[in-house]
Amino acid sequence: MTKQFVSFVKDLYQTNEFIPLHAPTFAGNEQQYVAETINSTFVSSVGKFVDDFENHIEIYTGTAKAVATVNGTAALHAALYMAGVKANDIVITQALTFVATCNALHHMGAQPAFVDVSPISLGLCPKALELFLDEYAVLTETGPVHKATKQRIKAVIPMHTFGHPVELHELIAVCAKWQVSLIEDAAESLGSFYKGQHTGTFGDYGAISFNGNKVITTGGGGIVLCKTLDAGKRTKHVTTTAKVPHPYEFYHDEAGFNYRMPNLNAALGCAQMESLGAFIDNKRKLALMYADFFSSSAYKFVTEPDYAKSNYWLNAIICPDHQSREALLKNSNANGVMTRPIWKLMHRLPMFKNAFRGDLSYSEFIERHLVNIPSSPVKSLG
Ligand SMILES: *Cc1c(COP(=O)(O)O)cnc(C)c1O
């Protein structure tokens, strides 16, 4: 199997050089826009590209207001701050995620509670969320608290794994019933839609990442999607040191963050946004080719849920057993095709090992069987 897979990928990318999981593509106005910022001297946190980039994202996602930040983790941190998460609160999320989701809530002084992911989306499972709340939470006048510790349960953060949208309507229903805020970790899902609406725009806040390995990149960067203009204005304010506008006085009305995206990075982002549609078309074609390749094998290619249109950010396969997974990892990496196991589950990391958690059987199954495979746009696919 590994042999056929390696030659299939090499044929696709038409190269004998090492094939990474996800490399950025700069084929448009990137050089020109970045040079413009340098020539204008406005390379830092004031400049027209930051506003333009936020506008691009607002139009593309349909969010009320987008606030660009230095990275996706900062966007999540700002979103949690805005949603009113406080020290000692519990925030429910998936154990199957990239560590940034948990770091952001940890830096608010909150504690994670892990629930299982769904086989439909590989993201937070609405049924598992409901079971966890039924078992451990009690609804008080001021919202749900943990039955035993009395800690406030403030928010739920589903993550759209590899770009595949979670079951949003079901999650929204559970969050509404239990009066908890929904914040979407949409770091991986720029260009992914749930029943026609862009991911990250369903919750009170959504956070997208533009790290170098994501669908588009700003070098490093992120953005907070805000549901209302008012929330957007406040988010902008707290991510800009909470400085009250004045021609020369320095007055800050709360302890803010210095999280604004520099103009230099936003210039790159504006050029990348012009190519986003082409990247996604290309990646969706690539996914079809992988689906076809694996269809006659024991390896299950991960496809978008039927309610969604996914950006197919990172392609993945579920191996028939743990040994075949280890063999695939070893042989493909040794032969110039990068593959990676999925992240270690969050409760295995030292800082989250004592976290609250429900049953995580499906997350554990995925942890042992899933492999990510090369997913950059392919030149020959246009
Ligand atoms: C990439 C990513 C982030 C964080 O993004 P950075 O820009 O690297 O800080 C957060 N959550 C998930 C699930 C991610 O994949």
The ligand as an ORCA input file, in Angstrom:
! r2SCAN-3c Opt
* xyz 0 1
  C      -3.444     26.685     13.500
  C      -4.385     26.482     14.608
  C      -4.556     27.416     15.656
  C      -3.679     28.578     15.954
  O      -3.164     29.285     15.012
  P      -1.785     30.065     15.091
  O      -1.991     31.088     14.032
  O      -0.716     29.067     14.763
  O      -1.630     30.664     16.435
  C      -5.567     27.209     16.586
  N      -6.350     26.129     16.549
  C      -6.196     25.194     15.590
  C      -7.116     24.027     15.619
  C      -5.211     25.320     14.608
  O      -5.078     24.369     13.685
*
